Amino acid sequence: MNAIEVKNLRKSYGETAVIQGVDLTVKQGEILGFLGRNGAGKSAFINILTGIIRPTGGSFSILGCRGLSDQVKKRIGVMPDYSTLYSSMTALEHLQYFSEVSGKKKSTNQCLRVLALVGLDGDARKKAGKFSFGMKKKLGIAAAMIHNPELLFLDEPTSGLDAESVLHIQQLIQDLHKQGKTIFMTSHNLHEVEKLCHRIAIMKEGRIVKAGTMEQLRAHCRSTITVSLKHLPVPKMQTAMLYDWLEGFGTEVEAQETSTRVTIDAEEKIAQVIRAFNQCKVDILRVEVDEPTLEEIFLEE
């Protein structure tokens, strides 16, 4: 079963279309990274899926149910980028309140365990009004997961956190995935998305312009591949033959005594380059491939 299925989803405000015929599928148990520049329509899209606003047209299903019924709402957790907390309530009181609202009331010990997971175990009885931005972020994540949802929407879960907290939350996301949860997350940290997400969808001007695994996005983006090899010296009798072949096989050949760099047009050709060195009885010590980063793929749009 797919956790999320979106078909021809549209949203307009008057004559301004912010979501324009989006189709998207999120598989159960995967982490999907949802990217887009400011104003691309990401927030509107998430707000539709989480029931904050209604679409103008199209349809979507969550956890196998069309739309967002009250029963489905109890099976999802949402951490918006603009989490609103009650300044006079402690972190523990927030989780007790949110768990009761979800219909899955948790004990004090259960709430404390969730606070420990996000790194707030030492601040459980501190009022949220005294929390830093990063602490509020962590409490927002805790509130989203307190009722043990099957599907989590995390909007910028690590923005504003210090480096240690970022690594802590990233590990938590990986642990939640291992528990079988589906995670739909946005992030401006492209390295984070590349590290955590199984698939990535990129939105531009209200449309999904690219979607797939990192490897699929790279294949769509790249037209050439640059291969760098570190190797033992090429025997003098073999040098001319080997490098003449490389010049004809690829482009931009750069040769030194123990390193060679060549640009090719298909991943399959990497093996042929290695075989050519082996046939000359030259041991390959290291192979590095320059591939498009997520940043380069994102900026291409």
C-alpha positions as CSV (number, residue, x, y, z in Angstrom):
1,M,0.0,0.0,0.0
2,N,1.1,3.5,-0.7
3,A,1.2,5.9,2.2
4,I,0.3,8.9,0.1
5,E,-1.3,9.1,-3.4
6,V,-1.9,12.4,-5.1
7,K,-3.6,12.8,-8.4
8,N,-3.9,16.0,-10.4
9,L,-4.0,18.1,-7.2
10,R,-4.7,21.8,-7.7
11,K,-5.0,24.9,-5.5
12,S,-5.8,28.4,-6.6
13,Y,-6.4,31.7,-4.7
14,G,-8.5,33.6,-7.1
15,E,-6.7,33.6,-10.4
16,T,-3.4,32.7,-8.8
17,A,-2.6,29.0,-9.1
18,V,-0.2,27.8,-6.4
19,I,-0.5,24.0,-7.0
20,Q,-0.9,23.0,-10.7
21,G,-1.9,19.4,-11.4
22,V,0.5,17.6,-9.1
23,D,0.8,13.8,-9.2
24,L,2.9,12.1,-6.4
25,T,3.2,8.8,-4.7
26,V,4.9,8.1,-1.4
27,K,5.5,4.4,-0.7
28,Q,4.8,3.1,2.8
29,G,7.9,2.9,4.9
30,E,10.1,5.3,2.9
31,I,11.5,8.7,3.6
32,L,10.6,11.2,0.9
33,G,12.5,14.5,0.7
34,F,10.3,17.3,-0.7
35,L,12.3,20.3,-2.1
36,G,11.6,23.6,-3.7
37,R,12.5,27.2,-3.6
38,N,10.6,29.6,-1.4
39,G,7.2,30.3,-3.1
40,A,7.3,27.0,-5.0
41,G,4.1,25.8,-3.4
42,K,5.6,23.3,-0.8
43,S,3.7,24.7,2.2
44,A,0.4,24.8,0.3
45,F,0.9,21.2,-0.8
46,I,1.6,20.0,2.7
47,N,-1.2,22.0,4.2
48,I,-3.6,20.3,1.8
49,L,-2.3,16.8,2.7
50,T,-2.6,17.6,6.4
51,G,-6.1,19.1,6.3
52,I,-5.2,22.7,6.9
53,I,-6.5,23.9,3.6
54,R,-8.8,22.4,0.9
55,P,-7.7,21.8,-2.7
56,T,-9.4,23.4,-5.6
57,G,-9.3,20.2,-7.6
58,G,-7.8,16.8,-7.9
59,S,-7.7,14.1,-5.2
60,F,-5.4,12.5,-2.6
61,S,-5.4,9.5,-0.3
62,I,-3.6,9.1,3.0
63,L,-2.8,5.6,4.3
64,G,-5.3,4.0,1.9
65,C,-8.2,6.4,2.7
66,R,-9.4,9.0,0.4
67,G,-9.0,12.5,1.8
68,L,-8.3,13.1,5.4
69,S,-10.9,11.7,7.8
70,D,-10.8,12.0,11.6
71,Q,-9.6,8.4,11.8
72,V,-6.7,9.0,9.4
73,K,-5.7,12.2,11.3
74,K,-5.1,10.0,14.4
75,R,-2.6,7.9,12.3
76,I,-0.5,10.8,11.1
77,G,1.9,13.2,12.9
78,V,2.6,16.8,11.8
79,M,5.5,19.1,12.7
80,P,5.0,22.3,10.8
81,D,7.8,24.8,10.3
82,Y,5.8,27.3,12.3
83,S,5.0,25.2,15.4
84,T,2.9,27.2,17.8
85,L,3.4,26.2,21.5
86,Y,1.7,27.4,24.7
87,S,4.3,29.5,26.6
88,S,2.8,28.8,30.0
89,M,2.9,25.0,29.5
90,T,5.9,22.8,30.2
91,A,7.3,20.4,27.6
92,L,5.7,17.4,29.5
93,E,2.3,19.1,29.7
94,H,2.4,19.7,25.9
95,L,2.9,16.0,25.2
96,Q,0.2,15.0,27.7
97,Y,-2.2,17.5,26.1
98,F,-1.4,16.5,22.5
99,S,-1.6,12.8,23.2
100,E,-5.0,13.2,24.8
101,V,-6.2,15.3,21.8
102,S,-5.1,12.5,19.5
103,G,-7.2,10.0,21.4
104,K,-4.1,8.0,22.5
105,K,-3.4,9.4,25.9
106,K,0.1,8.6,27.2
107,S,1.4,8.3,30.7
108,T,3.9,10.6,32.2
109,N,6.7,8.1,31.7
110,Q,5.8,7.6,28.1
111,C,5.9,11.3,27.5
112,L,9.2,11.5,29.2
113,R,10.6,8.8,27.0
114,V,9.6,10.7,23.9
115,L,11.2,13.9,25.2
116,A,14.4,11.9,25.8
117,L,14.3,10.8,22.2
118,V,14.4,14.4,20.9
119,G,17.0,15.5,23.5
120,L,14.7,17.3,25.9
121,D,14.7,14.9,28.8
122,G,16.4,17.6,31.0
123,D,13.8,20.2,30.1
124,A,10.6,18.2,30.6
125,R,9.3,20.5,33.3
126,K,10.5,23.8,31.8
127,K,7.9,26.1,30.4
128,A,7.9,26.4,26.6
129,G,8.0,30.2,26.9
130,K,11.6,29.9,28.1
131,F,12.6,27.6,25.2
132,S,15.1,28.6,22.6
133,F,14.1,28.3,18.9
134,G,15.9,24.9,18.7
135,M,14.3,23.6,21.8
136,K,10.9,24.5,20.4
137,K,11.8,22.7,17.2
138,K,12.6,19.5,19.2
139,L,9.3,19.8,21.1
140,G,7.4,20.2,17.8
141,I,8.9,16.8,16.7
142,A,8.1,15.2,20.0
143,A,4.5,16.4,19.7
144,A,4.3,15.0,16.2
145,M,5.3,11.6,17.3
146,I,3.8,11.3,20.8
147,H,0.8,9.2,19.5
148,N,3.0,6.8,17.6
149,P,1.8,7.7,14.1
150,E,2.3,5.6,11.0
151,L,3.1,8.7,8.8
152,L,5.0,11.8,9.8
153,F,5.1,15.1,8.1
154,L,8.3,17.0,9.2
155,D,8.7,20.5,7.8
156,E,12.4,21.6,8.3
157,P,13.0,19.3,11.3
158,T,16.6,20.4,11.8
159,S,16.6,24.1,10.9
160,G,17.8,26.3,13.7
161,L,19.5,23.5,15.6
162,D,23.1,23.3,16.6
163,A,25.4,20.7,14.8
164,E,25.1,18.1,17.6
165,S,21.3,18.4,17.7
166,V,21.1,18.1,13.9
167,L,22.9,14.8,14.1
168,H,20.7,13.7,17.0
169,I,17.5,14.4,15.0
170,Q,18.8,12.9,11.8
171,Q,19.5,9.7,13.8
172,L,16.0,9.8,15.3
173,I,14.5,10.0,11.7
174,Q,16.5,7.0,10.7
175,D,15.4,5.1,13.8
176,L,11.7,6.0,13.1
177,H,12.2,4.7,9.5
178,K,13.6,1.4,11.0
179,Q,10.4,1.1,13.0
180,G,8.5,1.1,9.7
181,K,7.2,4.7,9.7
182,T,6.7,6.7,6.6
183,I,8.3,10.2,6.7
184,F,7.5,13.1,4.4
185,M,10.1,15.8,5.1
186,T,11.2,19.2,3.7
187,S,14.6,20.6,4.3
188,H,16.8,23.4,3.0
189,N,19.8,21.3,4.0
190,L,20.4,19.4,0.7
191,H,23.1,17.3,2.2
192,E,20.6,16.2,4.9
193,V,18.1,15.2,2.2
194,E,20.7,13.3,0.2
195,K,21.8,11.5,3.4
196,L,18.4,10.5,4.7
197,C,15.9,10.3,1.9
198,H,15.1,7.3,-0.3
199,R,13.4,9.4,-2.9
200,I,13.2,13.1,-3.6
201,A,10.6,15.3,-5.3
202,I,11.4,18.8,-6.5
203,M,8.6,21.3,-6.8
204,K,8.8,24.5,-9.0
205,E,6.0,27.0,-9.5
206,G,3.4,24.6,-8.2
207,R,4.5,21.5,-10.2
208,I,6.6,18.5,-9.5
209,V,9.5,18.9,-12.0
210,K,11.6,15.9,-10.9
211,A,11.0,12.9,-8.7
212,G,13.0,9.7,-8.0
213,T,15.9,8.2,-6.2
214,M,19.1,10.1,-6.0
215,E,20.6,7.8,-8.7
216,Q,17.6,8.4,-11.0
217,L,17.9,12.2,-10.5
218,R,21.6,12.0,-11.3
219,A,21.0,10.0,-14.4
220,H,18.4,12.6,-15.6
221,C,20.9,15.4,-14.9
222,R,24.2,14.2,-16.1
223,S,25.2,13.9,-19.8
224,T,28.9,13.0,-19.0
225,I,30.8,11.4,-16.2
226,T,34.4,12.2,-15.2
227,V,36.4,9.3,-13.9
228,S,39.7,9.8,-11.9
229,L,42.0,6.8,-11.5
230,K,44.9,6.4,-9.2
231,H,47.2,3.6,-10.5
232,L,50.7,2.2,-10.6
233,P,53.0,3.6,-13.4
234,V,52.0,2.5,-16.9
235,P,54.9,0.5,-18.6
236,K,56.6,2.7,-21.2
237,M,55.8,0.2,-24.0
238,Q,52.1,0.4,-23.2
239,T,51.8,4.1,-22.6
240,A,51.2,5.4,-26.2
241,M,48.7,2.6,-27.0
242,L,46.7,3.0,-23.8
243,Y,46.4,6.8,-24.0
244,D,45.6,6.8,-27.7
245,W,42.8,4.4,-26.9
246,L,41.5,6.6,-24.1
247,E,41.6,9.7,-26.4
248,G,39.3,7.9,-28.8
249,F,37.1,6.3,-26.1
250,G,36.5,9.4,-24.0
251,T,37.3,13.1,-23.9
252,E,39.4,15.5,-21.8
253,V,42.0,12.9,-21.0
254,E,44.6,14.1,-18.4
255,A,47.4,11.7,-17.8
256,Q,50.2,11.7,-15.2
257,E,52.6,9.0,-14.1
258,T,50.2,7.5,-11.5
259,S,46.9,9.1,-12.2
260,T,44.5,9.5,-15.1
261,R,41.4,11.5,-15.6
262,V,39.0,10.9,-18.4
263,T,35.4,12.1,-19.3
264,I,33.0,9.5,-20.7
265,D,29.3,9.6,-21.6
266,A,27.9,6.4,-19.9
267,E,28.4,4.8,-16.6
268,E,28.9,1.4,-18.2
269,K,32.1,2.6,-19.8
270,I,33.8,2.9,-16.4
271,A,34.4,-0.9,-16.4
272,Q,35.9,-0.7,-19.9
273,V,38.4,1.9,-18.8
274,I,39.5,-0.2,-15.8
275,R,39.8,-3.3,-18.1
276,A,42.1,-1.3,-20.5
277,F,44.5,-0.6,-17.6
278,N,44.4,-4.2,-16.4
279,Q,45.2,-5.4,-19.9
280,C,48.3,-3.3,-19.8
281,K,49.1,-5.0,-16.4
282,V,48.6,-1.8,-14.5
283,D,47.0,-2.2,-11.0
284,I,44.2,0.3,-10.2
285,L,44.5,1.6,-6.6
286,R,41.5,3.9,-6.5
287,V,38.6,5.0,-8.8
288,E,36.6,8.2,-8.1
289,V,33.6,9.3,-10.1
290,D,32.4,12.9,-10.2
291,E,28.6,12.8,-10.1
292,P,26.1,15.7,-9.8
293,T,25.3,16.6,-6.3
294,L,21.7,17.2,-5.1
295,E,22.6,20.9,-5.0
296,E,23.5,20.9,-8.7
297,I,20.4,18.9,-9.6
298,F,18.3,21.4,-7.6
299,L,19.9,24.4,-9.1
300,E,19.5,23.1,-12.6
301,E,15.8,23.9,-12.3
